[in-house]
Amino acid sequence: MMKGIRIAIIGAGWMGTTHAAAYNRITSCYGNEVVPILDTIVDTDEEAAKRACDQYNFRKWTTKWEDVMRDPAIDV
């Protein structure tokens, strides 16, 4: 049975996008028992957040880290 884990990443710079790229490849390395779902990317720079959202297939973006901290759907 596959289990999805909803992930939010705060920061759309080098480290944030490096983590997003790694999450996108995780099933090819470890199978699909647990599947990362890239839910939200956060950055104070709106254009960076939008760009990372599109490039790494996040479901949504925001400029406010508080949004993901309050979201009960976010697991990690």
N, C-alpha and C positions, 0 to 999 in steps of 0.2 A: 504494500500500500504506500502510495506517495503522500508525503506530508509537505505542504508549502510553509515556508517561513517568510513573513513579510519583513523587508529590510528597508530602513531609511539610512541614508548617508548624509552627514552634515559636512559640507565642503565639496565643491565641484572643481577644486584645483587638482594638482598632480596626485596627491594621496587618495583623495575621494574617487577620482576616476580610475586609479589603479585598482582600488578595491572593487569598484563596479565591474571592471573588466574581469577580474578574478571570479567574482560571483557568477558572471555570465558563462564562465567556463567550468564551473565546479562539477556539473553533472557529467561532463565528458571525462573527468578524472575519477570521480567517486560514485558514479551511478545516480539513480534518481529516487532513492529512498527518502531523502530530504531535499527538497528543491527550493532554492532561494528565489523569492519573488521581489524584484526591485520595485518597491512601492513609491518611495519619495526621495528626491534629491533636494538638498537645501544649500543655498548659497546667498549671501547678501548681495551679490552681483546677479541681477535678474537674468541677464543675457547668458552668463556662465551656467546658471541653473537650467535654463531652457535648452541650451546646447547639450549639456550632459544628459538631460532627460531624453532628448531625441536620440543621441548617439548610443546610449547604453540601455535604452528601452525601459526606462522607469515609467510607472503609471502616471506620476504627476511630479510637479516641482513646486517649491515655495521659497520665499526669501526669509522666512521666520522659523528659526529652530524650534520655537515654542509649539508650532503646529504639530510637529512629529512627537514631541514629548507628551502632548495631550491626547494623541490619537491611540485609542485602545486597540486598533487593528495592527499596529506596529509591534513586531516581536523583538527585533534587534535594531 
